[in-house]
């Protein structure tokens, strides 16, 4: 039976097999730790009965007023556990948390070329809200779909009315995060060594 649980620091050393897909966006250690510190309830793992990491989802809550929403920063499932409904379970969990936080909708960005992912999100009730030009850096750069799913608070479903024209985000790139004192602190070698030691040498 698959278990959905909160991500822990130990998992940082266990999910390399999940990130092997070239379409999976990967980040530095400080990025994962920042999400774990700020939005732990949005960082979930799917674990197999044998203890393997089957997949994970990482997200956050952001916005104000009618733009208050849950955001999926990363969702990925290990190749050997795909087509088992793992992604749907992880997405459902994030949507549930967003409902509890009274968000109006959940959104995510996905590469336009990633048809498999786009089709999956559509099956889960998401629709394309807008096309974001050159959102992903590369050679060449690639557009993204901003896909959304309205939650129960958005009675009129205004959050998912699609925009007529593509747009451009100047703070683009795979889930940019403003560098803060916290992120610089988490990125320091001393802190990262402390985290590793805390995992490998737990207190008695």
N, CA, C and O of each residue as an XYZ file, in Angstrom:
816
protein
N       0.845     -1.197      0.000
C       0.000      0.000      0.000
C       0.880      1.247      0.000
O       1.840      1.340      0.766
N       0.552      2.188     -0.850
C       1.321      3.434     -0.937
C       0.990      4.341      0.237
O      -0.176      4.521      0.588
N       2.023      4.909      0.839
C       1.850      5.838      1.953
C       2.222      7.241      1.505
O       3.294      7.457      0.939
N       1.334      8.192      1.759
C       1.632      9.601      1.502
C       1.976     10.237      2.837
O       1.164     10.228      3.762
N       3.166     10.783      2.938
C       3.616     11.389      4.197
C       4.380     12.669      3.916
O       4.711     12.977      2.771
N       4.656     13.411      4.984
C       5.399     14.660      4.839
C       6.870     14.378      4.546
O       7.461     13.450      5.099
N       7.444     15.184      3.677
C       8.859     15.089      3.320
C       9.715     15.427      4.536
O       9.362     16.312      5.316
N      10.835     14.731      4.702
C      11.773     15.018      5.784
C      13.165     15.250      5.200
O      13.411     14.960      4.029
N      14.060     15.766      6.012
C      15.435     16.005      5.552
C      16.107     14.713      5.087
O      16.924     14.732      4.166
N      15.766     13.595      5.723
C      16.349     12.314      5.322
C      16.068     12.004      3.860
O      16.887     11.386      3.180
N      14.911     12.434      3.383
C      14.504     12.110      2.011
C      15.375     12.788      0.963
O      15.399     12.360     -0.191
N      16.088     13.835      1.349
C      16.959     14.520      0.397
C      18.025     13.588     -0.167
O      18.555     13.830     -1.252
N      18.337     12.529      0.565
C      19.386     11.608      0.137
C      18.811     10.315     -0.443
O      19.542      9.359     -0.703
N      17.493     10.300     -0.642
C      16.840      9.070     -1.080
C      16.092      9.193     -2.399
O      15.618      8.193     -2.937
N      15.981     10.418     -2.929
C      15.103     10.569     -4.090
C      15.833     10.827     -5.401
O      15.229     11.338     -6.345
N      17.115     10.488     -5.485
C      17.840     10.686     -6.742
C      17.224      9.904     -7.897
O      17.197     10.388     -9.029
N      16.730      8.700     -7.620
C      16.123      7.897     -8.689
C      14.859      8.550     -9.227
O      14.482      8.330    -10.378
N      14.207      9.349     -8.396
C      12.978     10.025     -8.817
C      13.298     11.166     -9.771
O      12.483     11.507    -10.628
N      14.477     11.755     -9.627
C      14.850     12.933    -10.419
C      15.600     12.605    -11.704
O      16.170     13.503    -12.324
N      15.614     11.349    -12.115
C      16.377     10.959    -13.301
C      15.743     11.429    -14.602
O      16.438     11.578    -15.607
N      14.441     11.665    -14.598
C      13.741     12.095    -15.813
C      14.285     13.442    -16.269
O      14.343     14.373    -15.466
N      14.688     13.580    -17.542
C      15.227     14.864    -18.024
C      14.218     16.002    -17.978
O      14.609     17.169    -17.999
N      12.922     15.685    -17.915
C      11.900     16.728    -17.840
C      11.622     17.159    -16.403
O      10.866     18.103    -16.171
N      12.233     16.470    -15.439
C      12.054     16.835    -14.037
C      12.966     17.999    -13.679
O      14.178     17.936    -13.885
N      12.376     19.061    -13.139
C      13.172     20.207    -12.710
C      13.835     19.864    -11.377
O      13.161     19.439    -10.439
N      15.146     20.047    -11.293
C      15.869     19.771    -10.058
C      16.478     21.058     -9.523
O      16.713     22.007    -10.270
N      16.729     21.075     -8.221
C      17.160     22.302     -7.555
C      18.300     22.004     -6.586
O      18.629     20.848     -6.320
N      18.894     23.079     -6.065
C      19.941     22.937     -5.073
C      19.370     22.582     -3.712
O      18.177     22.755     -3.464
N      20.228     22.086     -2.835
C      19.803     21.663     -1.504
C      19.104     22.781     -0.749
O      18.100     22.540     -0.078
N      19.620     24.005     -0.849
C      19.027     25.117     -0.104
C      17.598     25.396     -0.550
O      16.768     25.831      0.248
N      17.312     25.145     -1.833
C      15.962     25.372     -2.351
C      14.970     24.421     -1.684
O      13.912     24.846     -1.221
N      15.318     23.125     -1.638
C      14.441     22.149     -0.991
C      14.265     22.473      0.490
O      13.159     22.371      1.022
N      15.348     22.860      1.151
C      15.267     23.169      2.574
C      14.402     24.393      2.834
O      13.701     24.457      3.843
N      14.447     25.359      1.931
C      13.626     26.550      2.099
C      12.142     26.191      2.028
O      11.336     26.687      2.816
N      11.794     25.337      1.087
C      10.394     24.901      0.996
C      10.000     24.095      2.223
O       8.895     24.248      2.745
N      10.898     23.242      2.681
C      10.609     22.418      3.850
C      10.417     23.277      5.091
O       9.621     22.938      5.967
N      11.147     24.395      5.170
C      11.032     25.291      6.319
C       9.771     26.149      6.252
O       9.126     26.380      7.275
N       9.417     26.621      5.064
C       8.294     27.550      4.911
C       6.948     26.868      4.703
O       5.939     27.303      5.258
N       6.926     25.809      3.913
C       5.658     25.161      3.560
C       5.767     23.643      3.725
O       5.585     22.912      2.752
N       6.059     23.153      4.933
C       6.255     21.707      5.124
C       5.031     20.877      4.754
O       5.161     19.749      4.279
N       3.836     21.441      4.973
C       2.624     20.688      4.657
C       2.429     20.491      3.157
O       1.688     19.606      2.731
N       3.104     21.326      2.354
C       3.005     21.222      0.899
C       4.098     20.336      0.291
O       4.151     20.162     -0.927
N       4.950     19.787      1.121
C       6.065     18.956      0.647
C       5.768     17.515      1.062
O       5.989     17.141      2.214
N       5.272     16.711      0.131
C       4.806     15.367      0.438
C       5.550     14.315     -0.389
O       6.025     14.586     -1.492
N       5.636     13.125      0.170
C       6.329     12.003     -0.465
C       5.380     10.813     -0.557
O       4.586     10.563      0.350
N       5.476     10.086     -1.666
C       4.784      8.803     -1.788
C       5.815      7.708     -1.539
O       6.840      7.643     -2.217
N       5.535      6.853     -0.565
C       6.485      5.814     -0.161
C       5.880      4.435     -0.383
O       4.716      4.202     -0.056
N       6.668      3.527     -0.934
C       6.204      2.161     -1.189
C       6.245      1.344      0.103
O       6.871      1.772      1.073
N       5.596      0.182      0.137
C       5.641     -0.669      1.333
C       7.063     -1.061      1.732
O       7.337     -1.315      2.905
N       7.966     -1.108      0.748
C       9.357     -1.474      1.045
C      10.207     -0.281      1.469
O      11.390     -0.437      1.772
N       9.607      0.916      1.491
C      10.330      2.107      1.916
C      10.949      2.914      0.804
O      11.631      3.903      1.072
N      10.732      2.520     -0.447
C      11.266      3.279     -1.580
C      10.478      4.573     -1.782
O       9.271      4.617     -1.543
N      11.171      5.624     -2.225
C      10.501      6.867     -2.584
C       9.937      6.702     -3.990
O      10.689      6.581     -4.957
N       8.629      6.696     -4.099
C       7.965      6.505     -5.385
C       7.838      7.822     -6.150
O       7.863      7.842     -7.381
N       7.704      8.905     -5.414
C       7.545     10.220     -6.019
C       7.385     11.267     -4.941
O       7.270     10.940     -3.759
N       7.377     12.520     -5.343
C       7.172     13.588     -4.368
C       6.518     14.786     -5.042
O       6.552     14.935     -6.263
N       5.928     15.624     -4.221
C       5.345     16.877     -4.691
C       5.814     17.985     -3.765
O       5.887     17.801     -2.550
N       6.127     19.116     -4.333
C       6.616     20.264     -3.571
C       5.813     21.483     -4.013
O       5.682     21.741     -5.210
N       5.284     22.223     -3.064
C       4.476     23.381     -3.428
C       4.455     24.425     -2.334
O       5.229     24.370     -1.379
N       3.558     25.374     -2.491
C       3.457     26.463     -1.530
C       2.110     27.154     -1.681
O       1.365     26.889     -2.624
N       1.807     28.039     -0.743
C       0.621     28.891     -0.817
C       1.099     30.320     -1.020
O       2.042     30.764     -0.365
N       0.447     31.039     -1.926
C       0.873     32.402     -2.216
C      -0.290     33.208     -2.783
O      -1.356     32.664     -3.073
N      -0.067     34.523     -2.938
C      -1.085     35.399     -3.502
C      -1.897     36.100     -2.425
O      -1.755     35.811     -1.237
N      -2.742     37.016     -2.848
C      -3.614     37.755     -1.934
C      -5.020     37.796     -2.513
O      -5.216     37.708     -3.725
N      -5.991     37.931     -1.621
C      -7.402     38.039     -1.988
C      -7.799     36.921     -2.961
O      -7.570     35.747     -2.672
N      -8.389     37.271     -4.106
C      -8.870     36.230     -5.016
C      -7.740     35.540     -5.781
O      -7.984     34.610     -6.550
N      -6.514     35.995     -5.571
C      -5.360     35.325     -6.168
C      -4.658     34.412     -5.161
O      -3.597     33.861     -5.455
N      -5.245     34.251     -3.980
C      -4.691     33.361     -2.962
C      -4.849     31.913     -3.457
O      -5.964     31.451     -3.698
N      -3.733     31.215     -3.602
C      -3.811     29.899     -4.226
C      -2.685     28.976     -3.785
O      -1.681     29.411     -3.220
N      -2.876     27.706     -4.055
C      -1.820     26.729     -3.880
C      -1.055     26.597     -5.181
O      -1.640     26.657     -6.262
N       0.248     26.417     -5.080
C       1.075     26.319     -6.284
C       1.913     25.050     -6.241
O       2.545     24.748     -5.229
N       1.915     24.313     -7.342
C       2.738     23.109     -7.470
C       4.078     23.514     -8.072
O       4.151     23.884     -9.244
N       5.118     23.446     -7.284
C       6.455     23.791     -7.761
C       7.094     22.626     -8.503
O       7.719     22.815     -9.546
N       6.938     21.438     -7.972
C       7.519     20.251     -8.607
C       6.681     19.032     -8.274
O       6.224     18.867     -7.143
N       6.488     18.190     -9.259
C       5.811     16.901     -9.091
C       6.536     15.895     -9.966
O       6.682     16.110    -11.170
N       6.981     14.820     -9.386
C       7.653     13.796    -10.191
C       7.471     12.425     -9.549
O       7.364     12.292     -8.330
N       7.440     11.424    -10.398
C       7.279     10.033     -9.966
C       8.391      9.216    -10.616
O       8.690      9.396    -11.796
N       8.996      8.325     -9.851
C      10.060      7.468    -10.383
C       9.518      6.632    -11.543
O       8.369      6.193    -11.502
N      10.336      6.407    -12.580
C       9.871      5.681    -13.776
C       9.192      4.349    -13.465
O       8.196      3.999    -14.099
N       9.721      3.608    -12.499
C       9.174      2.276    -12.214
C       7.826      2.315    -11.500
O       7.166      1.285    -11.364
N       7.412      3.507    -11.040
C       6.139      3.618    -10.328
C       5.109      4.464    -11.082
O       4.105      4.879    -10.503
N       5.350      4.714    -12.339
C       4.408      5.510    -13.116
C       3.212      4.669    -13.567
O       3.270      3.441    -13.619
N       2.138      5.372    -13.888
C       0.880      4.753    -14.335
C       0.249      3.901    -13.242
O      -0.474      2.947    -13.528
N       0.526      4.249    -11.993
C      -0.080      3.567    -10.846
C      -0.968      4.511    -10.038
O      -1.497      4.131     -8.993
N      -1.129      5.737    -10.522
C      -1.960      6.701     -9.811
C      -1.233      7.479     -8.732
O      -1.863      8.187     -7.946
N       0.096      7.356     -8.683
C       0.869      8.044     -7.640
C       0.775      9.559     -7.794
O       0.562     10.272     -6.813
N       0.933     10.050     -9.019
C       0.855     11.495     -9.254
C      -0.507     12.038     -8.852
O      -0.601     13.115     -8.263
N      -1.560     11.298     -9.167
C      -2.913     11.734     -8.813
C      -3.081     11.819     -7.299
O      -3.725     12.741     -6.797
N      -2.508     10.865     -6.570
C      -2.598     10.894     -5.109
C      -1.870     12.106     -4.534
O      -2.376     12.775     -3.633
N      -0.686     12.380     -5.060
C       0.087     13.520     -4.569
C      -0.625     14.835     -4.878
O      -0.673     15.727     -4.031
N      -1.177     14.959     -6.080
C      -1.906     16.172     -6.450
C      -3.149     16.340     -5.590
O      -3.468     17.449     -5.160
N      -3.846     15.247     -5.339
C      -5.043     15.305     -4.504
C      -4.711     15.796     -3.103
O      -5.469     16.563     -2.508
N      -3.570     15.347     -2.579
C      -3.161     15.793     -1.253
C      -2.873     17.277     -1.210
O      -3.259     17.960     -0.261
N      -2.196     17.784     -2.231
C      -1.896     19.217     -2.273
C      -3.173     20.039     -2.437
O      -3.303     21.111     -1.846
N      -4.101     19.546     -3.225
C      -5.375     20.250     -3.393
C      -6.158     20.279     -2.080
O      -6.785     21.285     -1.747
N      -6.118     19.183     -1.344
C      -6.807     19.117     -0.051
C      -6.238     20.150      0.922
O      -6.984     20.845      1.610
N      -4.923     20.239      0.969
C      -4.278     21.226      1.839
C      -4.664     22.638      1.415
O      -4.923     23.492      2.263
N      -4.703     22.886      0.117
C      -5.070     24.209     -0.392
C      -6.521     24.540     -0.054
O      -6.844     25.690      0.246
N      -7.394     23.536     -0.101
C      -8.791     23.744      0.299
C      -8.861     24.151      1.769
O      -9.601     25.068      2.128
N      -8.093     23.471      2.616
C      -8.093     23.789      4.044
C      -7.584     25.201      4.301
O      -7.996     25.845      5.265
N      -6.700     25.678      3.452
C      -6.176     27.035      3.582
C      -7.073     28.057      2.880
O      -6.731     29.236      2.791
N      -8.215     27.597      2.386
C      -9.207     28.446      1.726
C      -8.654     29.139      0.482
O      -8.961     30.301      0.216
N      -7.844     28.419     -0.263
C      -7.330     28.952     -1.525
C      -8.432     28.932     -2.582
O      -9.378     28.148     -2.504
N      -8.287     29.809     -3.566
C      -9.264     29.876     -4.650
C      -8.966     28.863     -5.755
O      -9.878     28.385     -6.430
N      -7.701     28.543     -5.932
C      -7.334     27.613     -6.996
C      -5.951     27.042     -6.732
O      -5.235     27.495     -5.839
N      -5.588     26.042     -7.522
C      -4.228     25.492     -7.530
C      -3.685     25.688     -8.936
O      -4.396     25.463     -9.915
N      -2.427     26.107     -9.039
C      -1.837     26.277    -10.366
C      -0.463     25.620    -10.446
O       0.122     25.233     -9.434
N       0.032     25.505    -11.665
C       1.338     24.904    -11.918
C       1.815     25.353    -13.291
O       1.020     25.790    -14.124
N       3.111     25.242    -13.519
C       3.693     25.518    -14.831
C       4.234     24.209    -15.404
O       4.821     23.399    -14.686
N       4.030     24.017    -16.692
C       4.502     22.802    -17.348
C       4.989     23.162    -18.745
O       4.420     24.026    -19.412
N       6.040     22.493    -19.174
C       6.561     22.754    -20.520
C       5.497     22.437    -21.569
O       4.808     21.421    -21.480
N       5.372     23.309    -22.555
C       4.410     23.100    -23.634
C       4.679     21.782    -24.360
O       3.748     21.120    -24.819
N       5.951     21.406    -24.461
C       6.326     20.183    -25.182
C       6.044     18.905    -24.399
O       6.069     17.813    -24.968
N       5.776     19.030    -23.099
C       5.569     17.848    -22.255
C       4.106     17.405    -22.333
O       3.336     17.584    -21.389
N       3.748     16.828    -23.470
C       2.352     16.474    -23.729
C       1.820     15.451    -22.730
O       0.652     15.510    -22.345
N       2.665     14.515    -22.308
C       2.229     13.499    -21.353
C       1.759     14.161    -20.064
O       0.704     13.817    -19.532
N       2.555     15.123    -19.559
C       2.191     15.810    -18.323
C       0.961     16.691    -18.522
O       0.071     16.720    -17.672
N       0.912     17.407    -19.639
C      -0.237     18.275    -19.914
C      -1.521     17.454    -19.944
O      -2.529     17.852    -19.361
N      -1.487     16.322    -20.616
C      -2.676     15.468    -20.699
C      -3.059     14.917    -19.330
O      -4.244     14.812    -19.012
N      -2.065     14.565    -18.519
C      -2.358     14.056    -17.186
C      -3.052     15.117    -16.344
O      -4.045     14.834    -15.674
N      -2.523     16.345    -16.379
C      -3.137     17.416    -15.594
C      -4.560     17.699    -16.061
O      -5.430     18.013    -15.249
N      -4.796     17.591    -17.353
C      -6.161     17.784    -17.863
C      -7.094     16.713    -17.307
O      -8.236     17.006    -16.953
N      -6.613     15.477    -17.230
C      -7.438     14.401    -16.663
C      -7.737     14.652    -15.192
O      -8.762     14.204    -14.679
N      -6.847     15.367    -14.512
C      -7.037     15.674    -13.094
C      -7.874     16.933    -12.886
O      -8.066     17.371    -11.752
N      -8.372     17.515    -13.976
C      -9.267     18.661    -13.853
C      -8.637     20.014    -14.079
O      -9.275     21.038    -13.834
N      -7.392     20.047    -14.543
C      -6.704     21.315    -14.795
C      -6.925     21.757    -16.238
O      -7.115     20.933    -17.133
N      -6.896     23.053    -16.445
C      -7.039     23.612    -17.788
C      -5.987     24.692    -17.986
O      -5.458     25.243    -17.020
N      -5.689     24.987    -19.241
C      -4.676     26.002    -19.548
C      -5.268     27.387    -19.318
O      -6.240     27.779    -19.963
N      -4.662     28.123    -18.383
C      -5.098     29.483    -18.086
C      -4.407     30.488    -19.006
O      -5.023     31.453    -19.458
N      -3.119     30.251    -19.278
C      -2.356     31.149    -20.145
C      -1.101     30.442    -20.629
O      -0.658     29.452    -20.047
N      -0.547     30.966    -21.691
C       0.747     30.502    -22.199
C       1.788     31.547    -21.832
O       1.622     32.727    -22.143
N       2.860     31.122    -21.173
C       3.915     32.032    -20.731
C       5.113     31.862    -21.659
O       5.702     30.783    -21.733
N       5.464     32.920    -22.357
C       6.526     32.853    -23.363
C       7.909     32.704    -22.728
O       8.247     33.405    -21.775
N       8.697     31.783    -23.269
C      10.101     31.599    -22.878
C      10.272     31.516    -21.361
O      11.186     32.116    -20.796
N       9.400     30.782    -20.725
C       9.464     30.643    -19.266
C      10.684     29.828    -18.836
O      11.311     30.120    -17.818
N      11.010     28.806    -19.623
C      12.142     27.937    -19.293
C      13.367     28.326    -20.111
O      13.297     28.431    -21.335
N      14.487     28.539    -19.428
C      15.737     28.812    -20.115
C      16.240     27.543    -20.792
O      16.048     26.443    -20.273
N      16.878     27.691    -21.942
C      17.439     26.539    -22.637
C      17.983     26.958    -23.979
O      18.226     28.139    -24.227
N      18.170     25.991    -24.834
C      18.679     26.267    -26.180
C      17.854     25.464    -27.182
O      18.257     24.366    -27.567
N      16.705     25.993    -27.611
C      16.199     27.341    -27.318
C      15.383     27.383    -26.024
O      15.123     26.352    -25.403
N      14.980     28.610    -25.627
C      14.069     28.751    -24.501
C      12.732     28.106    -24.860
O      12.415     27.917    -26.035
N      11.958     27.774    -23.837
C      10.687     27.096    -24.105
C       9.543     27.753    -23.345
O       9.709     28.209    -22.214
N       8.382     27.791    -23.986
C       7.183     28.337    -23.358
C       6.638     27.354    -22.321
O       6.953     26.164    -22.330
N       5.815     27.893    -21.437
C       5.145     27.068    -20.432
C       3.648     27.318    -20.486
O       3.202     28.405    -20.853
N       2.880     26.304    -20.120
C       1.463     26.486    -19.861
C       1.298     26.727    -18.368
O       1.832     25.978    -17.550
N       0.564     27.764    -18.018
C       0.121     27.972    -16.643
C      -1.239     27.296    -16.560
O      -2.221     27.797    -17.108
N      -1.299     26.148    -15.868
C      -2.534     25.377    -15.771
C      -3.145     25.552    -14.388
O      -2.434     25.625    -13.386
N      -4.481     25.618    -14.345
C      -5.165     25.892    -13.084
C      -6.366     24.968    -12.876
O      -6.961     24.440    -13.816
N      -6.683     24.806    -11.608
C      -7.895     24.083    -11.217
C      -8.585     24.885    -10.127
O      -7.994     25.164     -9.084
N      -9.832     25.254    -10.370
C     -10.575     26.039     -9.388
C     -10.946     25.161     -8.191
O     -11.280     23.987     -8.350
N     -10.882     25.747     -6.993
C     -11.292     25.050     -5.780
C     -12.675     25.541     -5.358
O     -13.240     26.435     -5.988
N     -13.211     24.963     -4.307
C     -14.604     25.231     -3.930
C     -14.858     26.689     -3.568
O     -15.984     27.165     -3.715
N     -13.845     27.408     -3.101
C     -14.047     28.804     -2.728
C     -14.312     29.678     -3.952
O     -14.981     30.706     -3.846
N     -13.799     29.281     -5.095
C     -14.019     30.036     -6.330
C     -15.324     29.555     -6.967
O     -15.318     28.812     -7.948
N     -16.419     29.987     -6.397
C     -17.735     29.509     -6.823
C     -17.994     29.824     -8.293
O     -18.554     28.999     -9.015
N     -17.594     30.999     -8.733
C     -17.842     31.421    -10.111
C     -16.752     30.958    -11.073
O     -16.838     31.205    -12.276
N     -15.735     30.292    -10.552
C     -14.628     29.754    -11.364
C     -13.940     30.842    -12.194
O     -13.511     30.605    -13.323
N     -13.847     32.025    -11.613
C     -13.201     33.135    -12.320
C     -11.701     32.909    -12.487
O     -11.096     33.422    -13.428
N     -11.105     32.149    -11.583
C      -9.650     31.961    -11.607
C      -9.173     31.150    -12.802
O      -7.987     31.176    -13.132
N     -10.080     30.427    -13.455
C      -9.656     29.559    -14.553
C     -10.136     30.056    -15.919
O     -10.001     29.348    -16.917
N     -10.688     31.253    -15.967
C     -11.076     31.817    -17.262
C      -9.797     32.107    -18.042
O      -8.996     32.931    -17.602
N      -9.581     31.460    -19.180
C      -8.291     31.586    -19.884
C      -8.049     32.975    -20.449
O      -8.979     33.660    -20.874
N      -6.783     33.380    -20.447
C      -6.397     34.649    -21.057
C      -6.335     34.477    -22.571
O      -5.997     33.407    -23.077
N      -6.664     35.541    -23.276
C      -6.748     35.466    -24.739
C      -5.384     35.448    -25.413
O      -5.238     34.895    -26.503
N      -4.376     36.055    -24.768
C      -3.079     36.200    -25.422
C      -1.955     35.679    -24.526
O      -2.069     35.719    -23.301
N      -0.875     35.193    -25.129
C       0.293     34.769    -24.345
C       0.881     35.949    -23.578
O       0.671     37.105    -23.946
N       1.607     35.655    -22.525
C       2.238     36.712    -21.735
C       3.684     36.333    -21.472
O       4.131     35.243    -21.827
N       4.396     37.236    -20.853
C       5.801     36.998    -20.526
C       6.029     37.390    -19.068
O       5.584     38.450    -18.629
N       6.712     36.547    -18.333
C       7.047     36.843    -16.946
C       8.512     37.225    -16.881
O       9.379     36.460    -17.302
N       8.788     38.406    -16.355
C      10.177     38.873    -16.337
C      10.990     38.195    -15.251
O      12.218     38.164    -15.330
N      10.330     37.651    -14.236
C      11.059     36.901    -13.202
C      10.936     35.410    -13.480
O      10.797     34.595    -12.568
N      10.993     35.077    -14.783
C      10.789     33.700    -15.206
C      11.888     32.773    -14.729
O      12.796     33.190    -14.011
N      11.810     31.589    -15.106
C      12.675     30.431    -14.905
C      12.008     29.495    -13.918
O      11.146     29.887    -13.132
N      12.431     28.263    -13.984
C      11.791     27.228    -13.203
C      11.649     27.642    -11.744
O      12.586     27.523    -10.955
N      10.506     28.110    -11.416
C      10.124     28.486    -10.065
C      11.174     29.360     -9.394
O      11.872     28.887     -8.497
N      11.311     30.643     -9.807
C      12.303     31.516     -9.191
C      11.971     31.808     -7.737
O      10.803     31.901     -7.361
N      12.992     31.948     -6.940
C      12.813     32.287     -5.535
C      13.705     33.466     -5.206
O      14.901     33.446     -5.495
N      13.132     34.485     -4.610
C      13.941     35.641     -4.239
C      14.969     35.225     -3.197
O      14.646     34.515     -2.245
N      16.197     35.667     -3.380
C      17.244     35.331     -2.420
C      17.047     36.164     -1.171
O      17.041     37.393     -1.231
N      16.889     35.507     -0.061
C      16.672     36.181      1.207
C      17.803     35.821      2.156
O      18.685     35.032      1.819
N      17.769     36.404      3.339
C      18.764     36.060      4.352
C      18.673     34.577      4.664
O      19.691     33.907      4.840
N      17.431     34.059      4.733
C      17.246     32.646      5.032
C      17.856     31.766      3.953
O      18.564     30.808      4.265
N      17.591     32.078      2.680
C      18.105     31.225      1.606
C      19.619     31.258      1.555
O      20.253     30.237      1.286
N      20.216     32.433      1.813
C      21.678     32.501      1.827
C      22.233     31.697      2.994
O      23.281     31.060      2.887
N      21.504     31.737      4.121
C      21.925     30.979      5.292
C      21.862     29.478      5.017
O      22.787     28.736      5.346
N      20.758     29.043      4.409
C      20.590     27.625      4.122
C      21.584     27.131      3.088
O      21.934     25.950      3.069
N      22.044     28.037      2.221
C      22.968     27.649      1.159
C      24.404     27.538      1.639
O      25.259     27.034      0.912
N      24.683     27.997      2.843
C      26.059     28.001      3.318
C      26.540     26.578      3.576
O      25.764     25.739      4.031
N      27.818     26.294      3.292
C      28.351     24.935      3.481
C      28.200     24.431      4.901
O      27.939     23.246      5.109
N      28.361     25.318      5.896
C      28.277     24.885      7.290
C      26.895     24.340      7.593
O      26.756     23.294      8.225
N      25.865     25.058      7.136
C      24.496     24.617      7.387
C      24.220     23.304      6.683
O      23.585     22.419      7.256
N      24.693     23.159      5.432
C      24.426     21.936      4.693
C      25.144     20.750      5.328
O      24.599     19.647      5.363
N      26.363     20.963      5.831
C      27.073     19.895      6.532
C      26.323     19.524      7.803
O      26.225     18.346      8.147
N      25.789     20.534      8.507
C      25.024     20.278      9.720
C      23.807     19.425      9.418
O      23.487     18.501     10.165
N      23.123     19.739      8.310
C      21.951     18.958      7.917
C      22.344     17.514      7.651
O      21.672     16.589      8.107
N      23.439     17.317      6.907
C      23.886     15.963      6.591
C      24.241     15.200      7.860
O      23.850     14.044      8.021
N      24.979     15.840      8.759
C      25.353     15.189     10.008
C      24.125     14.887     10.844
O      24.060     13.860     11.520
N      23.144     15.791     10.797
C      21.919     15.566     11.551
C      21.154     14.362     11.053
O      20.441     13.712     11.816
N      21.301     14.062      9.762
C      20.626     12.897      9.193
C      21.413     11.626      9.469
O      20.844     10.605      9.853
N      22.745     11.696      9.268
C      23.570     10.501      9.389
C      23.911     10.162     10.834
O      24.104      8.996     11.179
N      23.985     11.195     11.681
C      24.359     10.969     13.074
C      23.300     11.564     13.991
O      23.570     12.562     14.660
N      22.101     10.983     14.043
C      21.037     11.540     14.874
C      21.418     11.501     16.342
O      22.204     10.663     16.782
N      20.835     12.435     17.087
C      21.120     12.485     18.513
C      20.586     11.228     19.198
O      19.537     10.701     18.828
N      21.313     10.766     20.182
C      20.903      9.565     20.920
C      19.728      9.892     21.837
O      19.234      9.014     22.545
